[in-house]
Amino acid sequence: MKYYLGIDLGGTNVRVAKVDEEGNVKMIKDSPSYAKEGRDKVIRNIIEMIQTFDLSNVEGIGIGVPGPVDDKTNMMTMSTNLPGFENYPFAEIIEGATGKRVFVNNDANVAGVAEATVGAGKGCKIVYYFTQSTGIGGALVIDGHVVGGRKGYAGEIGNIVVKENAPKINHLALGAVENEASGTALGRKGKEILGEKGDSARKVFDLCRKGDPKAMEIIDQMAKDLGRMMGTIALICDPDCFVIGGGCSKSHDLYFDKLRTYMADYVHEGMKDVPIYLAQCQEPGVIGAAMLAREELK
Amino acid sequence: MKYYLGIDLGGTNVRVAKVDEEGNVKMIKDSPSYAKEGRDKVIRNIIEMIQTFDLSNVEGIGIGVPGPVDDKTNMMTMSTNLPGFENYPFAEIIEGATGKRVFVNNDANVAGVAEATVGAGKGCKIVYYFTQSTGIGGALVIDGHVVGGRKGYAGEIGNIVVKENAPKINHLALGAVENEASGTALGRKGKEILGEKGDSARKVFDLCRKGDPKAMEIIDQMAKDLGRMMGTIALICDPDCFVIGGGCSKSHDLYFDKLRTYMADYVHEGMKDVPIYLAQCQEPGVIGAAMLAREELK
């Protein structure tokens, strides 16, 4: 059996796991990422964590990071949560310290690799994974390899416009799906329409489940916007399946059926039966990072 | 030097060319496709045309067809211009008659392969090609291989919605970019706004070049809609370049700069400098079909 290290590096915490070639987590350790203490501290901490594992049977290391990565250089092209990591060769430093090949990709892409290789999309040639939580980010995974793009911006689907004459909310385009259908957006809309009792995505979903008509309308509109985004994605890559993860997807019973209905307005007849799966991996961050290394070393 | 046969099968004509491995057309023949006389006649005619070539140094055969193709079965999944070809194993029949491997894909995908392998996108890892003529169709080509999709619908970008509250024009979604920015759409809008003197895309481009303000407004709006479509595509696959072909692109000097400007409203800062190239191949249909075979046989 071959093993890989999967590292989920976030702005707050970092987790390192030893994962077998079938995606089973054998051992996992976590720690603060020390992002505020500077990149040297972050990297030193990761190397120390790696060195607590038996590396003798480890084939390679994968790392998921919170931001776009240029997979040709293994460097982040934009980094808001990890100061100093933009265009910094930290993978090379970790390779030097561990003697193992290191592969980096952004966290949504890494989760997509997890679902495509050992999760809900296992066995599908083209998997389109996206996460719907604080934000919305996606990954196009073909034959186990994620499509990174020219500068790692492939999968920045949160910026796809689905609503017209929408107000300026943040740096995203007017009417961007992330500002209409993310967990953050649900909380914002819930607060506007329902007040304090609906000021988070979780509260809106709970009210919807209890049959609150306003909450049901918010979720219906969210499904409409997300379905339109999915239709657009299907027209571009016609995936063998969609896999949806992230906090909102825990309430899949309240809107996955609606997604198919609304997506149908935007695609051709033969495309309407594309499977829509709920993400399966319990630890997509570390498992996906490990599978990223497995696929790249094939 | 290796050689391939490239076949461009349309609803009206069929062209067969012998192409070397670098994409140079060595010999080309054309004929009516006899679509109205039924599929057997169409296929018999193609086989007869193939047999007039010296096949001794031919590695394989590629065929471009007017409709989506399931690249796993080599069959068309939808066929309006070639009656009887839907889910019909014509590639197998041609393989049996010629003893050569046959690879089928839709015409836009085949043109994309031509531009990605020996055309304007040569050397780029991820090429997004699209044609803007009667309709709008695209192809995502990664490392020379076109992304076909679950049922061959990848690249059906003409159906991407870019305009809201748009009227129902045909089977496409309301506000689909093909009904706003194709050559057909330009002719329709030109006739509405300019009358007979602007009732075709060519006439609208000519008037625009002469400085007619209404024609310039039509082209500006077209660039806005097309730029929005390109931004959406970039968010999903972040291509190393866009390559644009089709009749409208002959007037690239009137709107390619605008495409970049308008696309910028829909993408992140680092994505705004993606190269936008004019298609280069003189014979994308037959050359792309030949390169399709070359890439699949690698």
Interface residues (C-beta under 8 A of the other chain):
Chain A: P68 T77 M78 I126 G138 L140 I142 V147 G148 G149 R150 K151 G152 Y153 A154 G155 E156 I157 N159 I160 V161 E164 N165 A173 R228 G231 T232 I233 A234 L235 I236 C237 D238 P239 D240 D265 Y266 V267 H268 G270 M271 V274
Chain B: P68 T77 M78 I126 G138 L140 I142 V147 G148 G149 R150 K151 G152 Y153 A154 G155 E156 I157 N159 I160 V161 E164 N165 A173 R228 G231 T232 I233 A234 L235 I236 C237 D238 P239 D240 D265 Y266 V267 H268 G270 M271 V274
